[in-house]
């Protein structure tokens, strides 16, 4: 039995089935944009640990910062005996998040925890309970995270009931080139039929949906939401957990729309693979909870703070914000070339992206979503040496989240593999049909 097969057998006996795996491939090591499995096979990484390693696997400056921190302090609990790396990181995040208002930041451990705390802060500040989210959204796997998430399978199956006072608005439909007018009309209906705006604590939205399919929020719609929240005293929460830290060609995707959010949640690529998350927002709002109302034993660990400070250094030194635009442009070129020159071009639907947050739909010959083909492409990609992810409410979207430090040759090689893989998957699914 191979090393991967043996580990997968052990995994089946030891780990619950609810923890899904994209592949039965077990990573042993990784460097920059390449993963090596337990059998020594190398893979080009177009997944980035789900947008976690924008600075690449094991960036030497991040590793050096972590090693130095480990030798000094691994844990103290910030609520007991605070430490300088937390303060320094908060100061830097406060300066980075868009808007002229004074900011404050709390650090946590996971993205879902950041979302939970953003809701707590908004409710404490407004003294209201209602929260409005969007269809197709993903905000985590905690109970409040699932309540906010606008995708039923697989995230909500069998886990209800969920927290109340959560309402969903249809996300602007990219297929219809929807500018958000329909969503605003639905939001007005919710205010009249379900909950008054004076009872809504917050509206939360991803500026580019992650699990929902890499759908970009129209900038005009972001501005309209900002105006609506200001008008009604609603806290505007922008979830940057997947789109933040240079991925979209800005440090935060909300910068593209030019608005200032009230609160921003962040995690994933914040620390190059080490667990940390944050909520940053207007100081007046962030100070609403009473002392002791926020925190966590491991929240903002010294190691996570050291890693995050190093990540910011790397992003500045290596100009990864601009690098995201260069990579994104090349990805769009390759995907459009693939669609234009191949016989299977009609099976590639909409191609979209903001910076290096790029995706394409896979469709049937009649243009309807093709989840089976998408699954086949993801599976076959690993056989060909490419780690790839899918997403979307219809499970038919290929998303690309390679490290922003990926060498040009690996970027091109990855798309060569993808092109070959799509052709092979279409041929294989045709035979099954």
C-alpha positions in Angstrom: 0.0 0.0 0.0 1.3 3.5 -0.9 2.1 6.0 1.8 -0.8 8.2 0.7 -3.2 5.3 0.7 -2.0 4.1 4.1 -2.5 7.5 5.6 -5.9 7.8 4.1 -6.9 4.5 5.6 -5.7 5.6 9.0 -7.5 8.9 8.5 -10.8 7.1 7.8 -10.5 5.3 11.1 -9.4 8.2 13.2 -11.0 11.4 11.8 -14.7 12.0 11.4 -16.1 12.0 7.9 -17.5 15.5 8.5 -14.0 16.8 7.9 -13.9 16.6 4.1 -10.7 16.3 2.0 -10.3 17.6 -1.5 -7.6 14.9 -2.1 -6.3 11.7 -0.7 -2.9 13.3 -1.1 -0.9 13.9 2.1 1.5 16.9 2.2 4.8 16.3 3.8 6.6 19.6 3.0 6.1 22.7 1.0 8.2 25.6 -0.4 6.8 28.7 -1.9 4.3 27.5 -4.5 5.2 23.8 -4.5 3.9 21.0 -2.2 5.6 17.6 -1.9 3.6 14.6 -0.7 4.5 11.7 1.4 5.6 9.7 -1.6 7.9 12.5 -2.9 5.6 13.7 -5.7 5.6 17.4 -6.3 2.5 19.6 -7.0 2.1 23.1 -8.1 -0.1 24.8 -5.6 -3.0 26.8 -7.0 -5.0 26.5 -3.7 -2.7 28.2 -1.2 -4.2 26.4 1.7 -7.5 28.1 0.7 -5.9 31.6 0.4 -3.7 31.3 3.4 -0.2 31.5 1.9 -0.2 34.7 -0.2 3.5 35.0 0.8 4.2 31.4 -0.2 4.8 28.3 1.9 7.4 28.7 4.5 8.6 32.1 3.5 12.1 32.4 5.1 11.4 35.8 6.7 8.2 34.5 8.3 9.9 31.4 9.5 12.8 33.4 11.0 10.4 35.7 12.8 8.5 32.7 14.3 11.7 31.0 15.4 12.9 34.2 17.1 9.5 34.5 18.9 9.4 30.9 20.0 12.7 31.3 21.7 11.3 34.3 23.7 7.6 33.8 24.4 5.2 31.2 23.1 2.1 32.0 25.2 1.1 34.4 28.0 -2.5 35.2 27.2 -2.9 38.8 26.2 -5.7 39.4 28.7 -3.3 38.4 31.5 0.2 39.7 30.6 0.1 41.5 27.3 3.1 41.7 24.9 4.6 44.1 22.4 4.1 42.2 19.1 0.3 42.4 19.6 0.4 46.2 20.1 2.8 46.7 17.1 0.6 44.5 14.8 -2.6 46.4 15.9 -0.9 49.7 15.1 0.0 48.5 11.7 -3.4 47.0 10.9 -5.1 50.3 12.1 -3.0 52.2 9.6 -3.6 49.7 6.7 -7.4 49.5 6.9 -9.0 52.1 4.6 -10.7 55.2 6.0 -9.7 58.3 7.9 -11.5 57.4 11.1 -9.3 56.4 14.1 -9.2 52.6 14.3 -8.7 49.9 16.9 -8.0 46.1 16.4 -8.6 42.9 18.3 -6.8 39.7 17.4 -8.4 36.3 17.6 -7.5 32.8 16.2 -9.8 31.9 13.3 -11.8 33.7 10.6 -15.1 32.4 12.1 -14.1 33.8 15.5 -13.4 37.2 13.9 -16.9 37.1 12.4 -18.5 36.1 15.7 -16.7 39.0 17.5 -17.6 41.5 14.8 -21.3 40.7 15.3 -20.8 41.0 19.1 -19.2 44.4 18.7 -21.9 45.6 16.3 -24.7 44.5 18.7 -22.9 46.1 21.7 -22.5 49.4 19.8 -26.0 49.6 18.3 -28.0 47.9 21.1 -29.8 46.1 18.3 -30.0 42.4 17.3 -30.7 42.0 13.6 -27.9 41.0 11.1 -28.3 41.0 7.3 -26.1 38.8 5.1 -26.2 37.7 1.5 -27.0 34.6 -0.5 -23.9 32.7 -1.5 -21.9 34.1 1.4 -19.6 32.1 3.6 -18.8 33.4 7.1 -17.6 30.3 8.9 -18.7 27.1 10.6 -19.6 28.3 14.1 -23.3 28.6 14.8 -23.4 32.3 14.0 -21.1 31.8 11.1 -23.5 29.1 9.7 -26.5 31.4 10.3 -24.8 34.1 8.2 -23.6 31.8 5.5 -25.8 31.8 2.4 -25.0 28.3 1.2 -26.8 25.3 2.6 -24.8 22.3 1.4 -22.5 21.2 2.9 -22.2 23.8 5.6 -25.6 23.7 7.3 -26.8 20.1 6.8 -28.1 18.7 10.1 -26.8 21.5 12.3 -29.9 23.7 13.0 -31.5 25.5 14.5 -29.3 28.5 14.0 -29.2 31.9 15.8 -32.2 34.0 15.1 -32.5 37.6 13.8 -30.4 36.8 10.7 -31.8 37.8 7.3 -30.5 37.1 3.8 -30.6 39.3 0.7 -30.0 37.9 -2.8 -26.4 38.7 -3.9 -26.2 40.7 -7.1 -26.3 38.2 -10.0 -23.0 38.4 -12.0 -24.6 36.5 -14.9 -27.1 39.2 -15.3 -24.6 42.0 -14.9 -26.6 43.0 -11.9 -25.5 46.3 -10.4 -27.3 45.5 -7.1 -30.5 47.3 -7.8 -32.5 44.1 -7.2 -30.7 43.5 -3.9 -31.4 47.0 -2.7 -35.1 46.5 -3.6 -35.1 43.2 -1.6 -33.4 44.9 1.3 -36.1 47.6 1.3 -38.7 44.8 1.4 -37.0 43.1 4.4 -37.1 46.5 6.2 -40.9 46.7 5.6 -41.8 43.0 6.1 -39.3 41.4 8.4 -37.3 43.8 10.5 -37.1 47.6 10.7 -33.8 49.2 10.0 -33.8 50.6 13.5 -33.5 47.0 14.8 -30.6 46.0 12.4 -27.2 46.0 14.1 -25.1 45.2 11.0 -24.9 44.3 7.4 -22.1 41.9 6.5 -20.7 41.3 3.1 -17.6 39.8 1.4 -16.3 42.4 -1.2 -15.5 39.3 -3.3 -17.4 36.2 -2.4 -15.2 33.2 -1.6 -17.1 30.0 -1.4 -20.0 31.6 -3.2 -18.0 31.6 -6.5 -15.5 34.6 -6.5 -18.4 36.9 -7.3 -17.3 40.6 -7.2 -19.6 43.0 -5.4 -20.4 45.9 -7.8 -18.5 48.9 -6.5 -21.6 51.1 -6.9 -23.5 48.6 -4.7 -20.8 48.8 -2.0 -21.3 52.5 -2.0 -25.1 52.2 -1.8 -24.8 49.8 1.2 -22.4 52.3 2.9 -24.9 55.1 2.4 -27.8 53.0 3.6 -25.9 51.9 6.8 -24.9 55.5 7.5 -28.5 56.6 7.1 -29.9 54.0 9.5 -27.1 53.8 12.0 -26.3 50.2 10.9 -22.7 48.9 11.3 -21.2 48.0 7.9 -19.0 44.9 8.3 -16.8 43.9 5.4 -15.5 40.3 5.5 -12.0 40.3 4.1 -11.0 36.9 5.4 -10.4 35.4 1.9 -10.0 38.6 -0.1 -7.6 40.5 2.1 -3.8 40.8 2.3 -3.0 41.8 -1.2 -5.0 39.0 -3.0 -7.1 41.4 -5.1 -4.4 43.9 -6.0 -5.2 46.0 -3.0 -4.3 45.2 0.6 -8.0 44.9 1.2 -10.6 44.3 -1.6 -12.9 47.0 -0.2 -10.4 49.6 -1.3 -11.5 49.1 -4.9 -14.9 50.6 -4.1 -13.5 53.6 -2.3 -15.7 53.3 0.8 -14.8 53.1 4.5 -16.3 50.2 6.3 -17.2 50.3 10.0 -15.6 46.9 10.8 -13.3 44.6 8.8 -12.7 40.9 9.6 -9.5 39.3 8.4 -7.6 36.0 8.8 -6.1 33.5 6.2 -3.1 35.1 4.6 -2.6 37.4 7.5 0.2 35.3 9.0 1.5 33.1 6.3 0.0 29.9 7.7 0.1 30.6 11.4 -3.3 30.9 13.2 -4.5 34.4 13.8 -7.4 36.6 12.8 -8.6 40.1 13.5 -11.4 42.6 13.7 -10.4 46.1 12.9 -12.8 49.0 13.0 -13.7 52.5 14.0 -12.4 53.1 17.5 -15.8 54.3 18.8 -17.5 51.1 17.7 -14.6 48.8 18.7 -14.8 50.3 22.3 -18.5 49.5 22.7 -18.1 46.1 24.5 -17.3 46.3 28.2 -13.8 45.1 29.5 -13.8 41.3 29.5 -16.4 41.1 26.7 -13.8 40.3 24.1 -10.8 38.1 24.0 -9.8 34.4 24.1 -7.1 32.3 25.7 -5.1 31.8 22.4 -6.4 35.0 20.8 -3.6 37.0 19.2 -0.8 34.6 20.3 2.7 35.9 20.3 3.7 33.5 17.5 0.7 34.5 15.3 1.5 38.2 15.9 5.2 37.7 15.1 4.3 35.8 11.9 1.7 38.5 10.8 4.2 41.3 11.4 6.7 39.4 9.2 4.0 38.9 6.5 3.4 42.6 6.3 7.1 43.3 6.0 7.3 40.7 3.1 4.3 42.2 1.4 5.8 45.7 1.5 9.4 44.6 0.6 8.3 42.3 -2.3 5.5 44.6 -3.5 3.0 41.8 -3.5 0.0 44.1 -3.9 1.2 45.0 -7.4 2.4 41.4 -8.0 -1.2 40.3 -7.5 -2.3 42.5 -10.4 0.4 41.1 -12.6 -0.5 37.5 -11.8 -4.2 38.3 -12.1 -3.8 39.8 -15.6 -1.8 36.7 -16.7 -4.4 34.3 -15.3 -7.2 36.1 -17.2 -5.2 36.0 -20.4 -4.5 32.2 -20.0 -8.1 31.4 -19.3 -9.5 33.4 -22.2 -6.9 31.9 -24.5 -7.9 28.5 -23.3 -11.6 29.3 -24.0 -10.9 30.7 -27.4 -8.5 28.1 -28.9 -9.7 24.8 -27.6 -12.5 22.6 -28.8 -13.8 22.5 -25.2 -13.9 26.3 -25.1 -17.7 26.3 -24.9 -17.4 24.4 -21.6 -15.7 27.3 -20.0 -18.3 29.9 -18.9 -17.8 33.2 -17.3 -14.2 34.2 -16.4 -13.8 36.8 -13.7 -11.3 38.2 -11.3 -10.1 41.1 -9.2 -6.3 41.2 -8.9 -5.2 37.6 -8.3 -8.6 36.5 -7.0 -9.6 34.8 -10.3 -12.2 32.1 -11.2 -14.0 30.5 -14.1 -17.2 28.6 -14.4 -17.4 25.2 -16.0 -20.7 24.6 -17.9 -22.5 22.0 -20.0 -22.9 22.4 -23.7 -26.2 24.2 -23.1 -24.5 26.7 -20.7 -25.9 25.3 -17.4 -23.6 24.7 -14.5 -21.6 21.5 -14.7 -20.7 20.4 -11.1 -19.7 16.9 -12.3 -17.1 18.2 -14.8 -15.8 20.6 -12.1 -15.3 17.8 -9.7 -13.6 15.7 -12.3 -11.2 18.5 -13.2 -10.2 19.0 -9.6 -9.6 15.3 -9.1 -7.7 14.8 -12.3 -5.6 17.9 -11.6 -3.9 16.3 -8.7 -3.0 13.2 -10.8 -1.3 15.7 -13.2 0.5 17.5 -10.4 -1.7 20.5 -9.7 -3.6 21.3 -6.5 -6.8 23.0 -7.4 -10.0 24.1 -5.6 -13.7 24.5 -6.7 -16.4 26.6 -5.2 -19.8 28.2 -6.0 -23.4 27.7 -5.0 -23.7 25.4 -8.0 -20.3 23.7 -7.3 -19.1 24.6 -10.9 -16.5 27.2 -10.3 -12.7 26.7 -10.5 -10.9 29.2 -8.2 -7.2 30.1 -8.3 -5.4 31.1 -5.1 -1.7 30.4 -5.8 0.8 32.2 -3.7 1.6 35.7 -4.9 5.3 34.7 -4.8 4.8 32.0 -7.4 7.6 32.0 -10.0 6.5 32.8 -13.6 7.5 29.3 -14.9 5.4 27.6 -12.3 2.4 29.8 -13.0 2.6 29.0 -16.7 3.2 25.3 -16.0 0.2 25.2 -13.7 -2.1 26.6 -16.5 -0.6 24.2 -19.0 -1.6 21.4 -16.6 -5.1 22.9 -16.2 -5.6 23.1 -19.9 -4.6 19.5 -20.4 -6.7 18.4 -17.4 -10.0 20.1 -18.6 -9.6 18.2 -21.9 -9.0 14.9 -20.2 -11.9 15.4 -17.7 -14.3 16.3 -20.5 -13.3 13.2 -22.4 -13.6 11.0 -19.3 -17.1 12.3 -18.4 -18.3 11.9 -21.9 -17.3 8.2 -21.8 -19.2 7.7 -18.5 -22.3 9.5 -20.0 
